Amino acid sequence: MIKAYVLENERLHVVEDIPANEAAIVWVDLQSPTAEEEQAIEGWLGIAVPSREEMEEIEISSRLYSEDSAYFMTATLPAHADGDHPEMLPVAFVLSGGKLVTVRFHEPRAFQTFPQRAQKAALGCSTGEMVLINLLEVIVDRLADILERTGRDILDISQGIFHPGESKASRRDRNFQIILRRIGRKEDLLSKLQDSLLTMQRLSGFLSAIPLKLNKESRTRIKTLSRDIVSLSDHAGGLSQKINFLLDATLGMINIEQNAIIKIFSVVAVVFLPPTLVASIYGMNFQIMPELNWSIGYPLAILAMILSAILPFLYFKRRGWL
């Protein structure tokens, strides 16, 4: 699908007929283009539109390069990122002859919100370069929103670990399983966002280095964009460290619970060991055992077993082991 935008009254508007509006078009957005659509754009601009396979290559030289006075930049962006399983695919940005061409195979939120804003407000999208700067700013804002939501979710996980409500042991075990799954999902989301921010950081650095005809204000916006991306990368790194800490803390809590259970079984075994010894002695079948003929032999044996159980228990409690 092809969407072409022209600037009218300082606002972007979609046009249907590209050849008729060829000179006025500043942005062409290709979403999952067919071979015929790619050939039409290549014939119009005289450049080779990158394929999906080329966009998915990880070498910097395959993602950031210039060719025939055109500049090719590729970044990995999330789509459907309201949950923990965003769709991460590359998006190509091509600047050629003052026009911007974007190639994508999914639907990042910025490609929905930016055209709507540009149609309602004057954002200064007079050239492809200015469209790219505005679009990148919206993309960075979207990444910041996702990171903010992730940070709130991580804080909620932290509250569940360190300030849990009173619950039974079986329920606590289920809670720990849920927490571990949530931690795993957040770690996976953060790693994807860090990959996306890394590609955006490289793209902004490449954009600031290429010789574009931009005024001082536009170059300042690019520098601000680069600083914002760096700060978001640092923030994502901090969240990643916190996730690792919460993982270690959760595993530590699970070990404490398991050790408490083992401790109880160990104490019970030690407490009942002396009564078992007494019962074993008087359960022998030897003929010469004077206690067996005592009238109070049975109560004494019971009393000995009780005392042999109580004394270790009191000793453990006094030492603080219980």
C-alpha positions in Angstrom: 0.0 0.0 0.0 1.3 3.5 -1.0 0.4 6.7 0.8 1.7 9.9 -0.7 1.6 13.2 1.2 1.8 16.8 -0.2 2.1 20.1 1.7 -0.9 22.3 1.3 -1.5 25.3 3.6 1.4 24.2 5.7 -0.3 20.9 6.4 0.2 17.4 5.0 -2.6 15.9 2.8 -2.9 12.4 1.2 -3.0 12.3 -2.5 -4.1 9.4 -4.7 -2.5 10.2 -8.0 1.3 10.3 -7.6 2.3 11.2 -11.2 -0.1 14.2 -11.2 1.4 15.5 -7.9 4.9 14.3 -8.3 6.6 17.7 -7.7 4.6 18.6 -4.6 5.0 15.2 -2.8 7.2 15.4 0.2 6.6 12.0 1.8 5.7 8.5 0.4 4.9 5.8 2.9 5.1 2.2 1.6 3.5 -0.4 3.9 4.1 -4.0 2.8 4.6 -2.9 -0.8 4.1 -5.2 -3.7 6.7 -5.7 -6.4 4.8 -3.4 -8.7 4.6 -0.6 -6.1 8.3 -0.8 -5.4 9.0 -0.6 -9.2 6.8 2.4 -9.5 8.5 4.3 -6.7 12.0 3.3 -8.0 11.1 4.6 -11.4 9.8 7.8 -10.0 12.7 8.6 -7.7 15.4 6.7 -9.5 16.6 4.8 -6.4 16.4 1.2 -5.3 13.8 0.7 -2.6 15.3 -1.7 0.1 13.7 -5.1 0.3 12.6 -6.6 3.6 15.6 -9.0 3.5 18.0 -6.1 3.1 16.3 -4.1 5.9 16.6 -7.1 8.3 20.4 -7.3 7.9 22.2 -6.3 11.1 25.4 -4.8 9.6 25.6 -1.0 10.1 26.8 -0.7 6.5 23.6 -2.4 5.3 21.4 -0.1 7.5 23.0 3.3 7.2 24.5 4.2 3.8 24.3 6.7 0.9 23.8 5.7 -2.8 23.3 8.0 -5.8 22.7 11.1 -3.7 20.1 9.2 -1.6 20.5 8.4 2.0 19.2 5.1 3.4 18.6 4.7 7.2 17.0 1.6 8.9 15.8 1.3 12.5 13.9 -1.4 14.3 10.6 -0.1 15.7 7.9 -1.7 17.9 4.3 -2.0 16.9 1.3 -3.1 19.0 3.4 -2.2 22.1 0.5 -1.8 24.5 1.3 -5.3 25.9 4.5 -7.2 26.7 4.9 -8.7 23.2 5.4 -6.0 20.7 6.0 -6.7 17.0 9.6 -5.7 16.3 10.4 -5.1 12.6 12.8 -2.8 10.7 11.6 0.4 9.1 13.6 2.1 6.3 13.8 5.9 5.8 15.1 7.1 2.5 15.9 10.7 1.7 16.3 11.6 -1.9 15.8 14.9 -3.7 14.2 16.6 -0.8 11.6 13.8 -0.5 11.2 11.1 2.2 10.3 7.5 1.5 9.5 5.1 4.3 9.3 1.4 3.9 7.7 -0.8 6.5 6.0 -4.1 7.0 4.1 -3.5 10.2 2.1 -0.6 11.9 4.1 1.4 14.5 1.9 3.8 16.4 3.9 6.8 15.2 2.9 6.2 11.6 -0.7 6.6 12.7 -0.4 9.6 15.0 2.0 11.7 13.0 0.0 12.0 9.8 -3.1 12.9 11.8 -1.1 15.6 13.6 0.5 16.9 10.4 -2.9 17.1 8.8 -4.3 19.3 11.6 -1.4 21.4 12.6 1.4 23.2 10.8 4.6 21.3 11.7 6.8 22.8 9.1 6.9 19.7 6.9 8.0 21.5 3.8 10.6 19.0 2.7 11.3 15.3 3.2 14.1 16.2 5.7 11.6 18.1 7.9 9.1 15.3 7.7 11.8 12.9 8.8 12.7 15.0 11.8 9.1 15.4 12.9 8.5 11.7 12.4 11.5 10.7 14.4 10.5 13.0 17.2 7.1 11.2 17.4 8.8 7.8 17.3 11.0 8.8 20.2 8.0 10.1 22.1 6.3 6.7 21.6 9.4 4.8 22.8 9.5 7.1 25.9 5.8 6.3 26.6 6.5 2.5 26.4 9.5 2.9 28.7 7.4 4.9 31.2 4.7 2.2 31.3 7.3 -0.5 31.7 8.9 1.4 34.6 5.5 1.6 36.3 5.0 -2.1 35.8 8.4 -2.9 37.2 7.6 -0.7 40.3 4.4 -2.8 40.7 6.4 -6.0 40.5 8.8 -4.6 43.2 5.8 -3.8 45.5 4.6 -7.4 45.0 8.0 -8.8 46.0 8.9 -6.6 48.9 5.5 -5.7 50.3 3.4 -8.8 49.8 0.0 -9.3 51.6 -0.5 -12.1 54.1 -1.3 -15.3 52.4 -0.9 -19.0 52.7 2.2 -20.8 51.6 0.5 -22.4 48.6 -0.7 -19.0 47.5 2.7 -17.4 48.0 4.2 -20.1 45.8 1.7 -19.3 43.0 2.5 -15.6 43.5 6.2 -16.2 43.0 5.5 -18.1 39.8 3.4 -15.2 38.5 6.1 -12.7 39.5 8.8 -14.7 37.7 6.7 -14.8 34.6 6.1 -11.1 34.8 9.8 -10.4 35.3 10.6 -12.6 32.3 8.1 -10.7 30.1 9.4 -7.3 31.2 13.0 -8.3 30.6 12.1 -9.5 27.1 10.3 -6.2 26.4 13.2 -4.1 27.7 15.7 -6.0 25.6 13.6 -5.3 22.5 13.3 -1.7 23.4 17.1 -1.4 24.0 17.7 -2.9 20.5 15.3 -0.4 19.0 16.9 2.5 20.8 20.4 1.4 19.7 19.3 1.5 16.0 17.7 4.9 16.6 20.8 6.2 18.2 22.9 5.1 15.2 20.3 6.5 12.8 20.3 9.9 14.5 24.1 10.0 14.5 24.1 9.2 10.8 21.5 11.9 10.1 23.4 14.6 11.9 26.6 13.7 9.9 25.1 13.7 6.4 25.2 17.1 4.4 21.6 18.1 4.5 20.4 21.6 3.7 18.9 22.4 7.1 18.7 25.6 9.0 20.2 26.0 12.5 16.9 25.3 14.3 16.5 21.9 12.4 20.1 20.9 13.3 19.4 21.8 16.9 16.3 19.6 16.8 18.4 16.7 15.5 21.0 17.2 18.3 18.1 17.3 20.9 16.7 14.1 19.3 20.1 12.4 19.7 20.3 13.5 23.4 16.8 12.2 24.0 17.6 8.8 22.5 20.8 8.5 24.6 18.8 9.4 27.8 16.2 6.8 26.9 18.9 4.2 26.4 20.4 5.0 29.8 16.9 4.8 31.4 16.3 1.5 29.7 19.6 0.2 31.0 18.7 1.3 34.5 15.3 -0.6 34.2 17.1 -3.6 32.9 19.4 -3.6 36.0 16.4 -3.3 38.3 14.7 -6.2 36.5 17.8 -8.3 37.1 17.8 -7.2 40.8 14.1 -8.2 41.1 14.9 -11.5 39.6 17.7 -12.2 42.1 15.4 -11.0 44.9 12.6 -13.2 43.8 14.9 -16.3 43.6 16.2 -15.3 47.1 12.7 -15.2 48.5 11.9 -18.6 47.0 15.1 -20.0 48.6 14.1 -18.5 52.0 10.7 -20.1 51.7 12.3 -23.4 50.8 14.9 -23.2 53.6 12.1 -22.4 56.1 10.2 -25.5 55.1 13.4 -27.7 55.3 14.1 -26.1 58.7 10.7 -27.1 60.0 11.2 -30.7 58.8 14.7 -30.8 60.3 13.4 -29.6 63.7 10.5 -32.0 63.7 12.9 -34.9 62.9 15.3 -33.9 65.7 12.4 -33.4 68.3 10.9 -36.8 67.6 14.2 -38.6 67.5 14.7 -39.1 71.3 11.1 -40.4 71.8 11.7 -42.8 69.0 14.9 -44.0 70.7 13.0 -44.5 74.1 10.2 -46.4 72.3 12.7 -48.5 70.5 14.5 -49.5 73.7 11.4 -50.5 75.5 10.0 -52.2 72.4 12.9 -54.8 72.6 11.9 -58.4 73.3 14.7 -59.2 75.9 13.5 -61.3 78.9 15.6 -59.4 81.5 14.2 -55.9 81.4 13.2 -54.9 85.0 11.2 -52.0 83.8 8.7 -54.2 82.1 7.6 -55.7 85.4 7.2 -52.3 87.1 3.6 -51.2 87.7 4.5 -47.7 86.7 6.9 -48.7 83.9 4.5 -47.8 81.1 3.7 -44.2 82.5 7.4 -43.7 83.1 8.2 -44.7 79.5 5.5 -42.3 78.2 6.8 -39.5 80.4 10.4 -40.1 79.2 9.3 -39.9 75.6 7.4 -36.6 76.3 10.3 -35.1 78.1 12.8 -36.2 75.5 10.7 -34.4 72.9 10.0 -31.2 74.9 13.6 -30.6 76.0 15.1 -30.4 72.5 12.2 -28.1 71.4 12.9 -25.7 74.3 16.6 -25.8 73.6 16.1 -24.9 69.9 13.7 -22.1 70.9 16.1 -20.6 73.4 18.9 -20.6 70.8 16.6 -18.7 68.4 16.5 -21.5 65.8 12.7 -21.5 65.8 
